[in-house]
Amino acid sequence: MPSLLLLDGSPRGPRSNTMKMLARVKEGWERGGGGPCETLHLAHPADFERALAGFGAAGTVLLGMPLYTDAMPALVLAFLQALAPRAGAGRLAFLVQSGFPEALHSRPLERYLEKLAPRLGCRYAGTIVRGAGEALRAMPDQASRKLWERLRTLGGQLAREGRFAPEDLRAVAGIERFPPLAAALLGLLFRLSVTQFYWNRQLKRNGAWPRRFARPY
């Protein structure tokens, strides 16, 4: 039976939204008859090194990450750069989740990851894309049961077939793009201060409130 190396690329570590989703894929992997599974968090230095050392020996690697402003986190990029001389796992799959409600924000990164896998000497097994991932922190697990089951289905496919089925990836992705009218209405809604409460609280909590209008580019 192939082994699975599950890599959590979120800077938040074990309590991240990324890990919530990866855990369900792992459940599906085990339910589908997959072999031993090891979970490592790249935010932990010891796990980072173990992931580098164990990457080439794993039958399947699933690397999950949040989308940070249409790109991968610096933590994941640092891992990939350190990994390059030691690559060569069997299959390589990815999970990309974001706070954006529309899945289309993750598509450029998805296309990059599809090209990355063979460059690392791996067989590409697909990328799970999911928008509205930040909402998982605020909702009870029961409210996301349909998503969890779809992720388990994908995990089972990875164990049995070595790849994700395109139709199930589309089902997990959720909203690809809002229709123009819905997008316009949401644009007006998000101008209201009440809809910005959560994000404003995050800015203040992380000491970024005074720089919220910074334009570094």
C-alpha positions in Angstrom: 0.0 0.0 0.0 1.3 3.5 -0.8 2.3 5.8 2.0 1.0 9.3 2.4 3.0 12.3 3.6 0.6 15.0 4.5 2.2 18.5 4.7 0.5 21.4 6.3 1.9 24.6 4.7 -0.1 27.1 6.8 1.8 29.4 9.1 -1.1 28.9 11.6 0.0 25.3 12.0 -2.2 22.5 13.4 -5.2 24.7 14.1 -5.4 26.2 10.6 -8.2 26.0 8.1 -5.8 24.2 5.8 -5.3 21.5 8.4 -9.1 21.2 9.0 -9.4 20.3 5.3 -6.3 18.1 5.1 -7.6 16.0 8.1 -10.7 15.1 6.1 -8.7 14.1 3.1 -6.6 11.9 5.4 -9.8 10.3 6.7 -10.8 9.5 3.1 -7.3 8.1 2.4 -7.6 5.7 5.3 -11.2 4.8 4.4 -10.1 4.1 0.9 -7.4 1.6 2.0 -4.4 3.8 1.8 -1.2 3.0 3.7 0.6 4.7 6.6 0.1 8.5 6.8 2.4 11.0 8.4 1.3 14.6 9.1 3.9 17.3 9.3 3.5 21.1 9.9 6.0 23.2 7.9 5.5 26.0 10.4 7.4 23.8 13.0 11.2 23.9 12.3 11.6 20.2 13.2 8.8 19.1 11.0 10.1 21.3 8.2 13.4 19.3 8.2 11.6 16.0 8.5 9.5 16.9 5.5 12.6 17.6 3.4 14.2 14.4 4.5 11.1 12.2 3.9 9.7 13.8 0.7 11.6 11.5 -1.7 10.7 8.3 0.1 6.9 8.9 0.3 4.7 7.2 -2.2 2.3 10.1 -2.2 2.7 13.6 -0.9 -0.2 16.0 -0.3 0.9 19.6 0.3 -1.8 21.9 1.6 -1.6 25.7 1.9 -3.7 28.9 2.2 -3.7 31.4 -0.6 -2.0 34.6 0.4 -2.8 37.5 -2.0 -3.0 35.1 -5.0 0.2 33.3 -4.2 1.6 30.6 -1.9 2.8 31.5 1.6 6.5 32.3 1.9 6.8 29.3 4.2 5.8 26.9 1.4 8.0 28.7 -1.2 11.0 28.3 1.2 10.2 24.6 1.5 10.0 24.1 -2.3 13.3 25.9 -2.8 15.0 23.8 -0.2 13.4 20.7 -1.6 14.5 21.1 -5.2 17.8 19.1 -5.0 16.1 16.2 -3.1 12.8 15.9 -5.1 11.5 12.7 -6.6 8.4 11.4 -4.6 6.0 9.2 -6.4 2.8 11.3 -6.7 2.4 14.9 -5.6 -1.0 16.5 -4.9 -2.0 19.9 -3.5 -4.7 21.6 -1.6 -5.2 25.4 -1.9 -7.8 27.1 0.2 -8.5 30.8 0.6 -10.7 33.3 2.3 -11.9 34.6 -1.0 -15.4 33.2 -1.7 -14.7 32.6 -5.4 -12.4 29.7 -6.4 -11.1 31.5 -9.4 -8.6 33.4 -7.2 -6.7 30.1 -6.7 -6.6 29.1 -10.3 -3.3 30.8 -11.3 -1.6 29.0 -8.4 -3.2 25.8 -9.4 -1.8 26.1 -12.9 1.7 26.7 -11.4 1.5 23.7 -9.1 0.5 21.5 -12.1 3.7 22.5 -13.8 5.7 22.2 -10.6 5.1 18.5 -9.9 6.9 17.1 -12.9 9.7 19.6 -12.4 10.2 18.0 -9.0 10.2 14.6 -10.6 6.8 13.7 -9.4 3.5 12.5 -11.0 0.9 15.2 -10.7 -2.2 13.9 -8.9 -4.3 17.1 -8.9 -5.1 20.2 -6.8 -8.0 20.6 -4.5 -9.2 24.2 -4.6 -11.7 25.7 -2.2 -12.8 29.3 -1.6 -14.4 30.7 1.6 -12.0 28.8 3.7 -11.8 31.4 6.4 -15.4 30.8 7.3 -14.5 27.3 8.6 -13.0 29.0 11.7 -16.3 30.5 12.7 -18.7 27.7 11.8 -19.3 24.4 13.8 -18.0 21.3 12.0 -21.5 20.1 11.5 -22.3 23.1 9.3 -19.5 21.9 6.9 -20.5 18.2 6.8 -21.1 18.2 3.0 -17.6 19.7 2.4 -16.0 17.2 4.7 -17.6 14.3 3.0 -16.5 15.5 -0.4 -12.9 15.9 0.9 -13.1 12.3 2.2 -14.2 11.2 -1.2 -11.2 12.8 -2.8 -8.9 11.2 -0.2 -10.3 7.8 -1.1 -9.7 8.5 -4.8 -6.1 9.4 -4.0 -5.6 6.1 -2.2 -7.3 3.9 -4.8 -6.6 5.6 -8.1 -3.6 7.9 -7.3 -5.4 11.0 -8.5 -8.4 13.2 -7.9 -11.4 13.0 -10.2 -12.1 16.3 -12.0 -15.8 16.2 -11.3 -15.3 15.9 -7.6 -12.7 18.7 -7.6 -15.3 20.9 -9.2 -17.8 20.0 -6.5 -15.4 20.8 -3.7 -14.4 24.2 -5.3 -17.7 25.8 -4.5 -18.5 29.1 -6.2 -16.2 29.6 -9.2 -17.2 33.2 -9.9 -20.2 35.3 -8.8 -22.6 36.4 -11.6 -22.2 40.2 -12.3 -25.3 41.2 -10.4 -24.4 39.2 -7.4 -20.9 40.6 -7.5 -22.2 44.2 -7.6 -24.5 43.6 -4.7 -21.8 42.0 -2.6 -19.5 44.9 -3.4 -22.0 47.3 -1.9 -22.6 45.0 1.1 -18.9 44.8 1.9 -18.7 48.6 2.1 -20.7 48.4 5.3 -18.7 48.6 8.5 -20.6 45.6 10.0 -19.3 43.3 7.3 -15.7 44.4 8.0 -15.9 43.6 11.7 -14.1 40.3 11.5 -11.2 41.5 9.3 -10.8 44.8 11.2 -10.5 42.7 14.4 -7.8 40.6 12.8 -5.9 43.7 11.7 -6.0 45.1 15.2 -5.1 41.7 16.8 -2.0 41.4 14.6 -0.8 45.0 15.0 -1.5 45.9 11.4 -4.4 48.4 11.9 -2.3 51.6 11.4 -1.0 50.2 8.1 -4.3 49.0 6.7 -4.1 51.5 3.8 -0.5 50.9 2.9 0.2 50.4 -0.8 3.7 48.8 -1.0 3.4 48.2 -4.7 
